[in-house]
């Protein structure tokens, strides 16, 4: 049998590219829709595309999905809830800081996953891993410091980005756990099915919340259906490739390789959003990359 495990690498790279595009689109909708409204479009408008992806996969593979194993829904619920929280925090951080620097904060996800593994799963932390964590943390602090800033106001976007990374790390682990509990089908079907159910749950939860608490936001979302539809498609597209990668390799591997997103975001921000990055912020991004590299090497 042909070993397809290596496909997680191109899947991750495609997912990273799609995620940068989706994040940029969502960021542009944060002002008219608010943080939760911009968060919701990736689920509400992404779900129909996920269903189309799943239907196409089922036709192509001939797979038949039965009732998933008992662990599927707990893992999926954990991943879905963490993703909602992580996405909202990410957009809030992007609304207060540059696109590139916020993306750098989010890339501490791999570092935090290592720390979570040590605390909750007793994963080994070697000296090189610890060094990587220290270097990357210094990089985050360096990008956050603002010359002349008074008080703790400048820490707000940093904390938003770091907590967003924490929830994203938990989300990745949850989704991989869910995918592995879809048995008897190809990894493509398991990933597509998990994505569809996750987006369905997230759509129902956020739609209900917005209708009850902020009904005007749902109206605004449908008023901006054209840009929201494209953002939803890019969200479903990127997520599908993340899920395909999670089906083939541990989440830590995927999120580490996804660090290429920092470089993609820098190019997108420079040419698409006309945002500049200071030498200090660039040095911080470099330290984050060095730290994560040391973490993986360790």
Residue pairs with C-beta under 8 A, 6 or more apart in sequence:
4 187
4 248
5 248
5 249
7 244
7 245
7 248
8 244
8 245
8 248
8 249
8 253
8 254
9 257
11 241
11 242
11 244
11 245
11 248
12 241
12 242
12 245
12 254
12 257
12 258
13 257
13 260
14 238
14 241
15 238
15 239
15 240
15 241
15 242
15 244
15 245
15 254
15 258
16 238
16 257
16 258
16 260
16 261
16 264
17 238
17 264
18 234
18 237
18 238
18 241
19 238
19 242
19 258
19 261
20 103
20 261
20 264
20 265
20 268
21 234
21 238
21 268
22 42
22 231
22 234
22 235
22 238
23 90
23 94
23 99
23 103
23 265
24 99
24 268
24 272
24 273
25 227
25 230
25 231
25 234
26 38
26 39
26 41
26 42
26 87
26 91
26 231
26 235
27 38
27 91
27 94
27 95
27 99
28 227
29 37
29 38
29 41
29 224
29 227
29 228
29 231
30 37
30 38
30 91
30 94
30 95
31 95
32 220
32 224
33 40
33 41
33 217
33 220
33 221
33 224
34 214
34 217
35 88
35 91
35 92
35 95
36 88
36 206
36 209
36 210
36 214
36 217
37 210
37 214
37 217
37 220
37 221
38 91
39 84
39 87
39 88
39 91
39 206
40 203
40 206
40 207
40 210
40 217
40 221
41 221
41 228
41 231
41 232
41 235
42 87
42 231
42 232
42 235
42 236
43 84
43 199
43 202
43 203
43 206
43 232
43 235
44 203
44 206
44 207
44 221
44 228
44 232
45 225
45 228
45 229
45 231
45 232
45 233
45 235
46 199
46 232
46 233
46 235
46 236
46 239
47 196
47 199
47 200
47 203
47 232
47 236
48 232
49 232
49 233
49 236
49 237
50 192
50 195
50 196
50 199
50 236
50 239
50 240
51 196
53 192
53 195
53 196
53 236
53 240
54 189
54 192
54 193
54 195
54 196
57 63
57 188
57 189
57 192
58 64
58 65
58 189
61 185
61 186
61 188
61 189
63 185
63 186
63 189
64 185
65 182
65 185
65 189
65 193
66 184
68 178
68 181
68 182
68 183
69 181
69 182
69 183
70 181
71 177
71 178
71 181
72 178
72 181
72 182
72 194
73 178
75 174
75 175
75 176
75 177
75 178
75 181
76 174
76 175
76 178
76 194
76 197
76 198
76 201
77 174
77 201
78 170
78 171
78 174
78 177
79 170
79 171
79 172
79 173
79 174
79 175
79 177
79 178
79 198
80 171
80 174
80 198
80 201
80 202
80 205
82 167
82 168
82 170
82 171
82 174
83 167
83 168
83 171
83 175
83 198
83 202
84 202
84 205
84 206
85 167
86 164
86 165
86 166
86 167
86 168
86 170
86 171
87 164
89 160
89 161
89 163
89 164
89 167
90 102
90 106
90 160
90 161
90 164
90 168
92 160
93 102
93 105
93 157
93 160
93 161
93 164
94 102
96 156
96 157
96 160
97 157
97 158
97 161
98 269
98 275
98 277
98 281
99 265
99 268
99 269
99 273
99 275
100 262
100 265
100 266
100 269
100 275
100 277
100 281
100 285
101 143
101 157
101 161
101 277
101 281
101 284
101 285
102 157
102 161
103 261
103 262
103 265
104 139
104 140
104 143
104 161
104 262
104 281
104 284
104 285
104 288
105 140
105 143
105 157
105 158
105 160
105 161
105 162
105 164
105 165
106 161
106 164
106 165
106 168
106 261
107 165
107 258
107 259
107 261
107 262
107 288
107 289
107 292
108 136
108 137
108 140
108 161
108 162
108 165
108 288
109 165
109 166
109 168
109 169
109 172
109 255
110 169
110 252
110 255
110 256
110 259
110 292
110 295
110 296
111 132
111 133
111 136
111 137
111 291
111 292
111 295
112 162
112 165
112 166
112 169
113 169
113 172
113 173
113 251
113 252
113 255
114 123
114 125
114 129
114 133
114 252
114 295
115 133
116 169
116 170
117 123
117 252
118 124
118 125
126 298
127 298
128 294
128 295
128 297
128 298
129 294
129 295
129 298
130 298
131 291
131 294
131 298
132 290
132 291
132 292
132 293
132 294
132 295
132 296
132 297
132 298
133 291
133 295
134 291
135 287
135 290
135 291
135 294
136 287
136 288
136 290
136 291
136 292
136 295
137 291
138 287
138 291
139 283
139 284
139 285
139 286
139 287
139 288
139 289
139 290
139 291
140 158
140 162
140 284
140 288
141 158
141 284
142 280
142 281
142 283
142 284
142 287
143 158
143 280
143 281
143 284
143 285
143 288
144 154
144 155
144 157
144 158
144 284
145 154
145 280
146 154
168 255
169 251
169 255
172 242
172 246
172 251
172 254
172 255
173 251
175 194
175 198
175 242
175 243
175 246
175 251
176 246
176 247
176 250
176 251
178 194
178 198
179 187
179 190
179 191
179 194
179 243
179 246
179 247
180 190
180 247
182 189
182 190
182 193
182 194
185 193
187 244
187 247
187 248
188 244
188 247
190 247
191 240
191 243
191 244
191 246
191 247
192 240
192 243
194 243
195 236
195 239
195 240
195 243
199 236
199 239
207 218
210 217
210 218
211 218
221 228
242 254
245 254
246 254
256 292
256 295
256 296
259 289
259 292
262 285
262 288
262 289
266 277
266 285
269 275
269 277
270 276
270 277
277 285
